[in-house]
């Protein structure tokens, strides 16, 4: 733990009680584990950690910042709501979806983000939408990004919509182009 030397040094300097030292060490360990968990989830997602709601410039956009912050608050998952982020290309849908995911994972919620085009390619190669749906249905939420970005054949689209219908009981955010 990186904070160990700092905590012990402060404890010796201020002659803190043992219970306070142990409490500080446990708090530091819990925070470090949460950070590692978030990093691990985003490594699995193959997405950068840099996306944050506070980094998004809402001014001059039609995006409702209050609504986005509400989504990131977690009630969305608790109430198993489904939402769609719809706007033109390059308007920040992916940034906001990743920022919301980061917020939820930081709160201990289990979920997955996927790019629909990549998911379609995997479904075409693997051909097992039922297995993927079963895995994803164990999550608390799923974020589907880039839906509608590219046209796809009906033979590929059918497994995707089967997957989406199987996930109807989860909280989902779908980002699509208007």
SERO-4910 file (N, C-alpha, C, O; in steps of 0.05 Angstrom, whole numbers):
BEGIN
 pado doro    nc1    nc2    nc3   cac1   cac2   cac3    cc1    cc2    cc3    oc1    oc2    oc3
  Unk    A     17    -23      0      0      0      0     18     25      0     37     27     16
  Unk    A     12     43    -18     29     67    -22     27     86      2     46    100      8
  Unk    A      4     86     16      0    105     38     11     96     65     10    110     85
  Unk    A     22     71     66     31     60     91     51     77    106     47     84    129
  Unk    A     72     85     92     94    101    104     83    128    114     90    137    135
  Unk    A     65    140     98     54    166    105     37    163    131     38    180    149
  Unk    A     20    143    132      2    139    155     19    132    180     13    144    201
  Unk    A     38    115    178     55    108    201     71    132    210     74    136    234
  Unk    A     82    147    191     97    171    198     81    191    213     90    203    233
  Unk    A     56    196    204     38    215    217     30    204    245     28    220    264
  Unk    A     26    178    247     19    166    272     41    169    293     36    175    316
  Unk    A     66    165    284     88    168    303     92    197    311     97    204    334
  Unk    A     89    215    291     94    244    296     73    255    316     79    270    334
  Unk    A     47    246    312     26    257    329     18    238    352     -1    243    366
  Unk    A     32    216    354     28    196    375     -2    187    376    -15    189    397
  Unk    A    -12    178    353    -39    170    351    -44    143    364    -26    127    367
  Unk    A    -69    138    372    -76    113    384    -76     91    363    -80     96    339
  Unk    A    -72     66    372    -71     43    354    -96     40    338    -95     34    314
  Unk    A   -119     44    350   -144     41    336   -147     61    313   -157     55    292
  Unk    A   -137     85    318   -137    106    296   -118     98    274   -125    101    250
  Unk    A    -95     87    281    -75     79    260    -87     56    243    -86     57    219
  Unk    A    -98     36    257   -110     14    242   -133     23    225   -136     14    202
  Unk    A   -150     41    235   -172     52    219   -162     67    195   -174     63    173
  Unk    A   -141     83    198   -130     98    175   -119     78    154   -122     83    130
  Unk    A   -105     58    164    -93     38    145   -115     23    130   -113     18    106
  Unk    A   -137     15    144   -159      1    131   -173     19    111   -180     10     89
  Unk    A   -177     44    118   -190     63    100   -173     66     74   -184     66     52
  Unk    A   -147     69     78   -129     72     55   -130     46     37   -129     48     13
  Unk    A   -131     23     50   -132     -2     35   -158     -5     20   -158    -13     -3
  Unk    A   -180      3     32   -206      2     18   -206     20     -6   -215     12    -28
  Unk    A   -196     44     -3   -195     63    -25   -177     53    -48   -184     56    -71
  Unk    A   -155     41    -41   -137     30    -61   -150      7    -76   -147      5   -100
  Unk    A   -164    -10    -61   -178    -33    -74   -200    -22    -93   -203    -34   -115
  Unk    A   -214     -2    -85   -235     10   -103   -222     21   -128   -233     17   -150
  Unk    A   -200     35   -126   -186     45   -149   -177     23   -168   -179     25   -192
  Unk    A   -165      1   -156   -157    -22   -172   -180    -35   -186   -178    -43   -209
  Unk    A   -203    -37   -172   -227    -49   -184   -237    -33   -208   -243    -44   -229
  Unk    A   -238     -6   -205   -246     11   -227   -227      7   -251   -235      5   -273
  Unk    A   -201      8   -245   -181      4   -266   -184    -23   -280   -182    -25   -304
  Unk    A   -189    -44   -264   -192    -71   -275   -217    -72   -293   -215    -83   -315
  Unk    A   -239    -60   -284   -263    -60   -301   -259    -46   -327   -267    -55   -348
  Unk    A   -245    -23   -326   -240     -9   -351   -220    -22   -369   -220    -19   -393
  Unk    A   -202    -38   -357   -183    -54   -373   -199    -75   -388   -194    -80   -411
  Unk    A   -218    -88   -374   -235   -108   -387   -251    -95   -409   -255   -107   -430
  Unk    A   -261    -71   -404   -277    -57   -423   -261    -47   -447   -272    -40   -468
  Unk    A   -234    -46   -443   -216    -36   -463   -223     -7   -469   -222      2   -492
  Unk    A   -229      8   -448   -236     37   -451   -218     53   -433   -209     43   -412
  Unk    A   -212     78   -440   -196     95   -424   -210    104   -398   -235    107   -398
  Unk    A   -195    108   -377   -206    118   -352   -211    148   -353   -223    159   -334
  Unk    A   -202    161   -373   -202    191   -373   -229    203   -376   -232    227   -371
  Unk    A   -249    189   -383   -276    201   -387   -289    206   -360   -291    189   -343
  Unk    A   -297    232   -357   -310    240   -332   -331    261   -339   -328    276   -357
  Unk    A   -353    260   -324   -375    279   -329   -366    308   -326   -374    325   -341
  Unk    A   -349    313   -305   -340    340   -300   -322    351   -323   -319    375   -325
  Unk    A   -311    333   -340   -295    341   -362   -311    348   -387   -300    358   -407
  Unk    A   -337    343   -386   -354    348   -410   -364    376   -409   -374    386   -388
  Unk    A   -362    390   -431   -372    418   -434   -401    418   -443   -407    415   -466
  Unk    A   -420    421   -423   -448    420   -430   -457    446   -442   -477    446   -457
  Unk    A   -443    468   -437   -451    494   -447   -451    494   -478   -431    484   -490
  Unk    A   -471    504   -490   -472    506   -519   -481    480   -532   -481    477   -557
  Unk    A   -490    460   -516   -500    435   -527   -529    431   -518   -537    443   -499
  Unk    A   -543    415   -533   -571    410   -525   -573    388   -503   -595    380   -495
  Unk    A   -550    379   -492   -550    358   -473   -557    368   -445   -547    389   -436
  Unk    A   -575    355   -432   -585    362   -406   -565    352   -385   -565    328   -378
  Unk    A   -548    369   -375   -527    362   -355   -539    351   -329   -527    333   -317
  Unk    A   -562    362   -321   -575    352   -296   -583    323   -299   -580    307   -281
  Unk    A   -595    317   -322   -604    289   -327   -580    270   -328   -581    248   -317
  Unk    A   -558    278   -341   -535    261   -343   -523    256   -315   -516    234   -309
  Unk    A   -522    277   -299   -511    274   -272   -530    256   -255   -520    240   -238
  Unk    A   -556    257   -260   -575    240   -247   -570    211   -255   -571    193   -238
  Unk    A   -566    206   -281   -560    179   -290   -535    168   -276   -534    145   -268
  Unk    A   -515    185   -274   -489    177   -262   -492    172   -232   -476    158   -220
  Unk    A   -513    183   -219   -517    179   -191   -524    151   -182   -520    145   -158
  Unk    A   -533    134   -200   -538    106   -193   -567     99   -190   -573     75   -190
  Unk    A   -585    118   -186   -614    111   -184   -624     97   -209   -642     80   -207
  Unk    A   -612    103   -231   -618     91   -257   -616     61   -255   -635     47   -264
  Unk    A   -595     51   -243   -591     22   -241   -609     10   -220   -621    -11   -224
  Unk    A   -612     24   -198   -630     14   -176   -658     10   -186   -671     -9   -179
  Unk    A   -668     29   -203   -695     27   -213   -697     12   -239   -719     11   -251
  Unk    A   -675      0   -249   -674    -15   -274   -687      0   -297   -704    -11   -311
  Unk    A   -678     24   -301   -688     40   -323   -672     35   -348   -650     24   -346
  Unk    A   -683     42   -370   -669     41   -396   -670     68   -408   -691     81   -409
  Unk    A   -648     77   -419   -646    103   -432   -631    101   -458   -615     83   -462
  Unk    A   -636    120   -475   -622    122   -501   -610    149   -503   -623    170   -499
  Unk    A   -584    150   -510   -571    176   -516   -571    179   -546   -559    163   -560
  Unk    A   -586    199   -555   -589    203   -584   -579    231   -591   -588    250   -579
  Unk    A   -562    232   -610   -552    258   -620   -535    252   -645   -531    229   -652
  Unk    A   -525    273   -658   -509    269   -681   -481    259   -675   -473    256   -652
  Unk    A   -466    254   -696   -438    244   -692   -421    265   -679   -424    289   -685
  Unk    A   -403    256   -662   -384    275   -649   -396    293   -629   -384    314   -623
  Unk    A   -418    286   -617   -431    304   -597   -426    295   -568   -436    309   -550
  Unk    A   -411    274   -564   -404    267   -537   -419    243   -524   -417    239   -500
  Unk    A   -434    229   -540   -449    206   -529   -431    185   -516   -437    176   -494
  Unk    A   -410    178   -530   -391    158   -519   -378    169   -494   -375    154   -474
  Unk    A   -369    194   -495   -356    206   -471   -375    204   -447   -367    195   -425
  Unk    A   -400    212   -451   -419    212   -429   -426    183   -420   -428    178   -396
  Unk    A   -429    165   -439   -434    137   -431   -411    126   -415   -416    112   -394
  Unk    A   -386    131   -423   -363    121   -408   -361    135   -381   -353    122   -361
  Unk    A   -367    160   -379   -367    174   -353   -388    163   -334   -382    160   -310
  Unk    A   -411    157   -345   -432    145   -328   -423    118   -319   -427    111   -295
  Unk    A   -412    101   -337   -402     75   -329   -381     77   -307   -381     62   -288
  Unk    A   -363     96   -310   -342    100   -290   -354    107   -263   -345     96   -243
  Unk    A   -374    123   -263   -387    131   -238   -400    106   -225   -398    102   -201
  Unk    A   -414     91   -241   -428     67   -230   -408     46   -219   -412     36   -198
  Unk    A   -387     41   -235   -368     21   -226   -354     31   -201   -349     15   -183
  Unk    A   -349     57   -199   -337     68   -174   -356     64   -150   -346     63   -128
  Unk    A   -381     61   -155   -401     56   -134   -405     27   -129   -423     20   -113
  Unk    A   -390      9   -142   -392    -19   -137   -413    -34   -153   -419    -57   -147
  Unk    A   -423    -22   -174   -443    -34   -191   -428    -50   -213   -408    -41   -224
  Unk    A   -439    -74   -220   -426    -91   -240   -440    -87   -267   -464    -87   -269
  Unk    A   -424    -83   -287   -435    -79   -313   -415    -81   -336   -391    -84   -331
  Unk    A   -425    -78   -360   -407    -79   -383   -415    -57   -403   -439    -50   -406
  Unk    A   -395    -48   -417   -398    -29   -439   -391    -44   -464   -371    -59   -464
  Unk    A   -406    -41   -485   -396    -52   -510   -404    -35   -534   -425    -22   -534
  Unk    A   -386    -35   -553   -390    -21   -578   -407    -41   -595   -399    -64   -599
  Unk    A   -430    -33   -605   -448    -51   -619   -435    -62   -644   -440    -86   -650
  Unk    A   -420    -47   -658   -407    -57   -682   -387    -80   -675   -387   -100   -688
  Unk    A   -372    -76   -653   -354    -97   -644   -369   -122   -635   -362   -144   -641
  Unk    A   -392   -117   -621   -408   -139   -611   -420   -154   -635   -421   -179   -634
  Unk    A   -429   -140   -655   -439   -154   -679   -418   -171   -692   -424   -194   -700
  Unk    A   -394   -161   -694   -372   -176   -705   -367   -201   -689   -362   -223   -700
  Unk    A   -368   -199   -662   -364   -223   -645   -387   -242   -648   -382   -266   -650
  Unk    A   -411   -232   -650   -434   -250   -654   -432   -265   -680   -439   -288   -682
  Unk    A   -423   -251   -701   -420   -264   -727   -400   -286   -726   -404   -307   -738
  Unk    A   -377   -281   -712   -356   -301   -711   -363   -324   -692   -361   -347   -699
  Unk    A   -373   -317   -668   -379   -337   -647   -406   -350   -651   -410   -373   -646
  Unk    A   -425   -334   -661   -452   -345   -666   -466   -355   -642   -482   -374   -644
  Unk    A   -461   -343   -618   -474   -353   -594   -487   -330   -578   -477   -323   -556
  Unk    A   -508   -319   -589   -520   -296   -574   -532   -305   -547   -532   -289   -529
  Unk    A   -541   -330   -545   -552   -339   -520   -531   -340   -498   -537   -332   -475
  Unk    A   -507   -348   -504   -486   -349   -484   -478   -321   -475   -474   -316   -452
  Unk    A   -475   -303   -495   -468   -276   -488   -490   -263   -472   -484   -249   -453
  Unk    A   -515   -268   -479   -538   -256   -465   -538   -267   -436   -544   -252   -418
  Unk    A   -533   -292   -433   -533   -304   -406   -511   -290   -388   -516   -284   -365
  Unk    A   -487   -286   -400   -465   -273   -385   -473   -245   -378   -470   -236   -356
  Unk    A   -483   -230   -398   -490   -202   -393   -514   -199   -374   -516   -179   -360
  Unk    A   -532   -218   -374   -555   -216   -356   -548   -219   -327   -564   -213   -309
  Unk    A   -523   -227   -321   -514   -228   -294   -503   -201   -284   -497   -198   -260
  Unk    A   -502   -181   -302   -492   -155   -295   -516   -138   -284   -539   -145   -287
  Unk    A   -509   -115   -272   -529    -96   -263   -537    -77   -286   -559    -67   -286
  Unk    A   -519    -72   -305   -525    -55   -327   -508    -62   -351   -488    -76   -349
  Unk    A   -517    -53   -374   -503    -56   -399   -505    -29   -414   -527    -18   -416
  Unk    A   -483    -20   -425   -483      4   -442   -476     -5   -470   -455    -18   -475
  Unk    A   -493      1   -489   -490     -6   -517   -484     20   -532   -500     38   -534
  Unk    A   -460     21   -543   -452     45   -557   -450     41   -587   -445     18   -596
  Unk    A   -454     62   -602   -452     62   -631   -474     47   -645   -471     39   -668
  Unk    A   -497     43   -632   -520     31   -646   -529     50   -667   -535     73   -661
  Unk    A   -532     41   -691   -541     58   -713   -518     72   -727   -523     87   -746
  Unk    A   -493     69   -718   -471     82   -732   -466     70   -759   -459     85   -778
  Unk    A   -469     44   -762   -464     31   -787   -488     14   -794   -501      1   -777
  Unk    A   -495     12   -820   -516     -7   -827   -506    -35   -825   -482    -40   -829
  Unk    A   -523    -54   -819   -515    -82   -818   -536    -99   -830   -560    -92   -831
  Unk    A   -527   -122   -840   -546   -141   -853   -566   -152   -832   -560   -154   -809
  Unk    A   -589   -160   -842   -610   -171   -825   -600   -196   -811   -607   -201   -788
  Unk    A   -584   -212   -825   -574   -237   -813   -556   -232   -789   -554   -249   -771
  Unk    A   -543   -209   -789   -526   -202   -766   -542   -187   -745   -537   -190   -721
  Unk    A   -561   -171   -754   -578   -155   -736   -596   -172   -718   -602   -164   -696
  Unk    A   -606   -194   -729   -624   -211   -713   -612   -221   -687   -625   -219   -666
  Unk    A   -587   -231   -687   -575   -239   -662   -571   -216   -643   -574   -219   -618
  Unk    A   -565   -192   -653   -562   -169   -636   -589   -162   -622   -589   -158   -598
  Unk    A   -610   -161   -637   -636   -154   -625   -646   -176   -607   -661   -171   -588
  Unk    A   -639   -201   -612   -644   -223   -593   -630   -217   -567   -641   -220   -545
  Unk    A   -605   -209   -569   -589   -203   -545   -601   -179   -530   -604   -180   -506
  Unk    A   -609   -158   -545   -621   -135   -532   -647   -142   -518   -652   -133   -495
  Unk    A   -663   -159   -530   -688   -167   -517   -684   -183   -493   -699   -182   -474
  Unk    A   -662   -200   -492   -656   -215   -468   -646   -198   -446   -648   -205   -422
  Unk    A   -636   -174   -452   -625   -156   -432   -646   -136   -422   -639   -117   -408
  Unk    A   -670   -139   -430   -691   -119   -424   -695   -115   -394   -704    -93   -386
  Unk    A   -688   -134   -377   -692   -131   -349   -669   -116   -335   -670   -110   -311
  Unk    A   -647   -111   -350   -625    -96   -339   -628    -67   -344   -645    -58   -361
  Unk    A   -613    -51   -330   -611    -22   -336   -593    -20   -360   -571    -31   -360
  Unk    A   -602     -7   -381   -586     -4   -405   -585     25   -413   -604     40   -410
  Unk    A   -562     33   -424   -560     58   -438   -551     51   -466   -532     37   -470
  Unk    A   -565     61   -486   -558     57   -514   -552     84   -526   -568    102   -525
  Unk    A   -528     86   -537   -520    111   -551   -522    107   -581   -510     88   -591
  Unk    A   -537    124   -594   -542    120   -622   -541    147   -637   -544    168   -624
  Unk    A   -537    146   -662   -536    170   -678   -564    178   -687   -580    161   -695
  Unk    A   -570    204   -686   -597    214   -693   -599    213   -723   -621    220   -734
***
